[in-house]
Amino acid sequence: MGVGSAIWRSVAVYRFLALLYAAVVIAWNQDKYERPYASWIVLAGMVVWTFYATLAYGGGRRQRWTLLATDLGVAFAAVLATAWVETPFGIAQGRPTIPVAWVVAALLAWAVSGGRGLGVVAAAVIGSADLIVHALNDSPPGPATFSNIVLLFLTGLVVGHVVRMAVDAEARLARAVEMEASTRERERLARDIHDSVLQVLAMVQRRGAEAGGEAAELGRLAGEQEAALRSLITNAPVPRPRVTADLPAVTASASGASDVRTRLTALASSRVSVATPATPVLLPEHVADELAAAVEAALSNVRAHAGDDARAWVLLEDDGTGEVIVSVRDDGPGIPPGRLERAEADGRLGVAQSIKGRIHDLGGTVTIHSTPGEGTELELTVTRPL
């Protein structure tokens, strides 16, 4: 249910509650009216219009001018009926009008439909009806009448302003959600491209340069295509809305669970050692997939930057408190200071997207420890859904 529908439902509820209050006031003042029977006629008309207006406004559909004008006209007539029902003494004393606060429902409808401007117009119309009642009775309006008119104007201004703000906020939220979804899809595609196409193009460029001759030209073309593709997936990034810290760390949307040990053990080789707990480490299917993909990307970086002879160690830990930690350590040359920032600025997304992007999308964290000449260690932490 949108903000608009919720507001119109609130107006309908107010209309019924105000009708009940008007009925109580009419019953209470029967012995004071000049024409008591007329008060029940006015109340019957208010009842009929209350039910009709509730159905006609329809919980948030765009309102027609005829309906709004009729609603305001009924409220205006209900206030004028006070001159027919009340005694001249009661009008002079400033006793409540016959519909009391029920007429404010029409003002609310105008304010919700058109903001502050229409809210003020409706307040002026209803307020003028109150003044006309006193004019017909040849009695000047008292402080109570002027106070009611001021309250009408304040209600039209405040409700109209708040409603416009709420509708604008809902529209901005919808755009932010759409932007978030677009950004996540862009980053997912960037990760997949990096893990496949860009890696292959980079390898062709490197091997072509090493081979020389026609292969060098092929490598040069592959390098140009790699640069163009990197630019395509990194340039003009869509701003990503900040995610508040009180959101769940991981959304358990997967229907089943998967043992992360199996995913990581498959990455073991003569140069990669994998250590896992003796008991299963279960995570939702999509979380296990993304975590394993991030570890595979980290190992690809080891091969690409530390050399084919570099060794790597993968350690899976489940501390029993809800956090699953995977450490990837290598004995390569380490990462020089500022290297990761420059790589991300140049569009090289190995760490920024294939590793950090995946883990951050799961609500986890990535910690990098690296000292030049002493290797690198990445610590990937995700939280198991409750």
C-alpha atoms as one frame of an Amber mdcrd trajectory, in Angstrom:
protein
   0.000   0.000   0.000   1.443   3.350  -1.057   1.514   6.602   0.883  -1.385
   8.019  -1.135  -3.664   5.072  -0.387  -2.791   5.197   3.316  -3.588   8.927
   3.493  -6.966   8.515   1.777  -7.863   5.708   4.152  -6.976   8.004   7.042
  -9.283  10.703   5.635 -12.101   8.140   5.403 -11.551   7.055   9.012 -11.540
  10.677  10.138 -14.801  11.313   8.262 -16.582   8.495  10.127 -15.177   9.466
  13.527 -16.142  13.110  12.992 -19.633  11.978  11.957 -19.975  10.065  15.223
 -18.843  13.118  17.171 -21.356  15.330  15.332 -24.157  12.879  16.185 -23.212
  13.036  19.889 -23.187  16.853  19.858 -26.558  16.988  18.078 -28.139  14.571
  20.549 -26.658  16.502  23.486 -27.986  19.876  22.293 -31.500  18.800  21.219
 -33.208  20.889  23.882 -31.239  23.989  22.859 -32.022  24.010  19.133 -34.774
  26.130  17.644 -35.670  23.312  15.239 -34.474  20.025  16.767 -35.992  17.914
  13.985 -33.935  19.844  11.420 -30.694  18.788  13.107 -31.551  15.132  12.413
 -32.260  15.951   8.772 -28.823  17.554   8.478 -27.244  14.563  10.234 -28.971
  12.150   7.847 -27.525  14.031   4.894 -24.075  13.878   6.483 -24.424  10.111
   6.940 -25.403   9.580   3.322 -22.550  11.738   2.047 -20.029  10.069   4.360
 -20.725   6.651   2.901 -20.859   7.934  -0.663 -17.638   9.963  -0.362 -15.764
   7.050   1.186 -16.612   4.886  -1.827 -16.168   7.670  -4.378 -12.695   8.680
  -3.264 -11.734   5.033  -3.646  -8.596   4.853  -1.475  -6.181   6.920  -3.496
  -7.332   7.183  -7.101  -6.832  10.545  -8.757  -9.785  12.663  -7.728 -12.071
  14.472 -10.171 -12.850  18.132  -9.687 -16.574  17.383  -9.614 -16.166  15.100
  -6.601 -13.939  17.563  -4.751 -16.246  20.482  -5.502 -19.322  18.518  -4.397
 -17.604  17.429  -1.197 -16.726  21.021  -0.346 -20.234  22.148  -1.301 -21.821
  19.616   1.045 -19.560  20.797   3.873 -20.456  24.433   3.087 -24.189  23.638
   3.140 -23.875  21.698   6.403 -22.329  24.720   8.093 -24.998  27.081   6.670
 -27.695  24.735   8.019 -26.685  25.920  11.472 -28.628  29.152  10.814 -31.761
  27.026  10.219 -31.324  24.714  13.225 -29.731  26.876  15.950 -31.321  29.660
  17.941 -30.094  33.226  17.399 -28.835  33.189  20.980 -26.792  30.019  20.395
 -25.238  31.474  17.248 -24.401  34.721  19.041 -22.825  32.762  21.893 -20.581
  30.914  19.429 -21.931  27.412  19.999 -20.536  24.752  17.607 -22.002  24.491
  14.136 -24.218  21.490  13.395 -21.526  19.403  11.559 -18.828  20.452  14.047
 -15.458  18.972  12.876 -17.039  16.787  10.162 -16.529  19.532   7.567 -12.756
  19.285   8.007 -12.863  16.014   6.031 -13.607  17.989   2.870 -10.716  20.325
   3.656  -8.426  17.298   4.105  -9.537  15.890   0.755  -8.621  19.146  -0.980
  -5.272  19.399   0.824  -4.387  15.787  -0.039  -5.364  16.298  -3.689  -3.655
  19.627  -4.302  -1.289  20.442  -1.469  -1.147  23.692   0.490  -2.861  25.808
  -2.182  -6.068  23.796  -2.389  -6.020  23.272   1.367  -6.105  27.032   1.927
  -8.894  27.452  -0.664 -11.044  24.854   1.121 -10.354  26.504   4.480 -11.467
  29.868   3.070 -14.729  28.385   1.739 -15.634  26.626   4.993 -14.571  29.628
   7.055 -16.737  31.932   4.944 -19.754  29.673   5.614 -19.211  30.181   9.352
 -19.120  33.952   8.872 -22.283  33.841   6.735 -24.122  32.047   9.560 -23.349
  34.981  11.857 -24.278  37.499   9.169 -27.686  35.843   8.674 -28.251  36.104
  12.407 -27.098  39.753  12.539 -24.550  38.858  15.209 -20.813  39.576  14.972
 -18.543  36.531  15.052 -16.849  35.982  18.381 -13.331  34.823  19.317 -14.350
  31.160  19.051 -15.419  31.614  15.446 -12.180  33.332  14.475 -10.167  30.649
  16.304 -11.957  27.939  14.318 -11.246  29.735  11.044  -7.541  30.110  11.919
  -7.382  26.387  12.750  -8.950  25.597   9.370  -6.253  27.573   7.555  -3.470
  25.971   9.607  -4.887  22.511   8.892  -5.007  23.185   5.159  -1.435  24.499
   5.133   0.137  21.800   7.310  -1.712  18.791   5.872  -1.138  19.938   2.298
   2.565  20.487   2.942   3.088  17.180   4.776   1.214  15.188   2.134   3.302
  16.686  -0.679   6.475  15.860   1.262   5.303  12.281   1.859   4.440  11.724
  -1.810   7.773  13.202  -2.933   9.631  11.051  -0.412   7.872   7.929  -1.699
   8.853   8.816  -5.267  12.480   9.400  -4.252  12.512   6.081  -2.386  11.194
   4.284  -5.467  13.932   5.882  -7.585  16.564   4.936  -4.991  15.397   1.310
  -4.964  15.494   1.222  -8.763  18.967   2.771  -8.724  20.142   0.233  -6.155
  18.852  -2.657  -8.266  20.482  -1.214 -11.389  23.780  -0.726  -9.577  23.780
  -4.260  -8.180  23.090  -5.713 -11.629  25.863  -3.610 -13.133  28.315  -4.780
 -10.484  27.267  -8.410 -10.940  27.888  -8.172 -14.671  31.221  -6.458 -14.005
  32.268  -9.309 -11.713  31.263 -11.973 -14.214  33.057 -10.177 -17.053  36.175
  -9.762 -14.962  36.183 -13.416 -13.979  35.934 -14.558 -17.580  36.375 -12.205
 -20.540  38.813  -9.711 -19.032  41.036 -12.438 -17.602  41.237 -14.132 -20.998
  41.972 -10.885 -22.840  44.674  -9.995 -20.331  46.262 -13.420 -20.757  46.152
 -13.131 -24.568  47.801  -9.709 -24.363  50.556 -10.961 -22.058  51.248 -14.164
 -23.970  51.138 -12.349 -27.308  53.720  -9.823 -26.147  55.946 -12.661 -24.969
  55.623 -14.578 -28.256  56.268 -11.598 -30.530  55.536 -11.428 -34.256  51.914
 -11.727 -35.347  51.006 -12.935 -31.881  52.199  -9.590 -30.524  49.734  -7.782
 -32.796  46.972 -10.120 -31.632  47.978  -9.385 -28.047  47.881  -5.647 -28.731
  44.347  -5.915 -30.130  43.281  -8.005 -27.153  44.712  -5.332 -24.856  42.738
  -2.614 -26.636  39.536  -4.615 -26.312  40.281  -5.264 -22.649  40.717  -1.533
 -22.020  37.511  -0.706 -23.917  35.531  -3.319 -21.990  36.903  -2.125 -18.660
  35.888   1.416 -19.567  32.400   0.249 -20.516  31.720  -1.423 -17.187  33.373
   1.177 -14.977  32.796   4.609 -16.529  29.883   6.840 -15.427  29.077   4.769
 -12.370  25.592   5.025 -10.938  25.702   6.474  -7.383  24.889   3.753  -4.925
  22.572   4.630  -2.018  24.020   4.105   1.453  22.678   1.062   3.269  21.925
   1.634   6.931  23.828  -0.445   9.414  20.694  -1.860  11.031  19.753  -3.926
   8.001  20.289  -7.692   8.198  23.819  -8.692   7.296  22.717 -11.404   4.889
  19.351 -12.086   3.371  18.525 -15.744   3.524  16.499 -15.931   0.366  17.808
 -19.252  -0.791  15.512 -22.175  -0.343  18.278 -24.606   0.655  21.695 -24.644
   2.287  25.077 -25.638   0.907  28.275 -26.847   2.585  30.953 -24.237   1.866
  33.686 -26.809   2.507  32.798 -28.598  -0.723  33.082 -25.392  -2.744  36.448
 -24.454  -1.304  37.978 -27.937  -1.387  37.411 -27.998  -5.143  39.868 -25.081
  -5.428  42.767 -27.066  -3.935  45.769 -27.822  -6.128  49.476 -28.433  -5.876
  49.943 -24.704  -5.173  46.784 -24.113  -3.135  46.186 -25.709   0.256  42.654
 -25.672   1.659  41.870 -26.274   5.347  38.268 -26.650   6.519  36.504 -27.683
   9.747  35.544 -31.306  10.351  31.839 -30.452  10.529  29.715 -28.973   7.699
  29.629 -25.195   7.297  26.168 -24.553   5.903  25.157 -21.324   4.191  22.294
 -20.430   1.817  23.040 -21.548  -1.742  23.572 -18.076  -3.166  25.803 -17.034
  -0.243  27.998 -20.114  -0.661  28.239 -19.463  -4.429  29.315 -15.844  -4.002
  31.762 -16.637  -1.193  33.433 -19.379  -3.241  33.563 -17.085  -6.291  35.267
 -14.383  -4.220  37.869 -16.885  -2.998  38.448 -18.086  -6.571  38.954 -14.474
  -7.669  41.483 -13.989  -4.875  43.401 -17.080  -6.015  43.326 -15.805  -9.607
  44.933 -12.595  -8.383  47.634 -14.636  -6.668  48.445 -16.425  -9.947  48.326
 -13.181 -11.933  50.422 -10.996  -9.627  52.511 -13.359  -7.507  53.562 -15.728
 -10.304  52.845 -19.333 -11.164  55.235 -20.528  -8.459  53.470 -18.700  -5.628
  51.725 -20.767  -2.996  48.380 -19.957  -1.382  46.574 -21.179   1.701  42.814
 -21.074   2.206  41.416 -21.435   5.716  37.690 -21.782   6.441  36.520 -20.996
   9.981  33.100 -21.218  11.598  33.275 -19.609  15.045  29.832 -20.841  16.073
  28.532 -17.301  16.722  27.067 -16.817  13.267  30.141 -15.587  11.396  31.884
 -17.596   8.687  35.433 -16.464   7.929  37.589 -17.433   4.962  41.261 -16.417
   4.940  43.286 -16.467   1.719  47.043 -16.054   2.262  49.902 -16.202  -0.252
  53.692 -15.967  -0.177  53.913 -13.506  -3.058  55.602 -10.088  -3.145  52.721
  -8.329  -1.362  50.753  -5.291  -2.451  52.569  -1.943  -2.623  50.810   0.941
  -0.826  48.177   2.620  -3.041  48.203  -0.204  -5.599  44.573  -1.218  -5.004
  43.298   2.359  -5.238  45.143   2.925  -8.526  43.885  -0.372  -9.931  40.268
   0.532  -9.114  40.719   3.988 -10.667  42.095   2.330 -13.817  39.072   0.032
 -14.045  40.795  -3.135 -12.824  38.025  -4.732 -10.795  39.653  -7.874  -9.417
  39.579  -6.768  -5.783  37.024  -3.968  -6.006  34.237  -6.017  -7.588  35.083
  -9.704  -7.831  36.065  -9.859  -4.160  34.884  -6.814  -2.203  31.767  -6.326
  -4.291  30.586  -9.891  -3.792  31.180  -9.924  -0.036  29.685  -6.469   0.520
  26.553  -7.526  -1.365  26.200 -10.314   1.184  26.487  -7.804   4.006  29.977
  -9.028   4.890  33.402  -7.436   5.218  36.776  -7.807   3.530  40.017  -7.099
   5.381  43.344  -6.992   3.509  46.703  -7.370   5.238  49.722  -6.962   2.993
  53.336  -5.990   3.459  55.666  -5.667   0.443  57.892  -8.734   0.313  55.865
 -10.697   2.862  52.778 -11.792   0.951  49.116 -10.888   1.260  46.246 -12.130
   3.391  42.565 -11.495   2.668  39.963 -12.140   5.347  36.409 -12.576   4.026
  33.670 -12.513   6.668  29.950 -13.152   6.166  27.205 -13.576   8.734  25.013
 -16.662   8.671  21.312 -15.730   8.423  19.182 -16.472  11.462
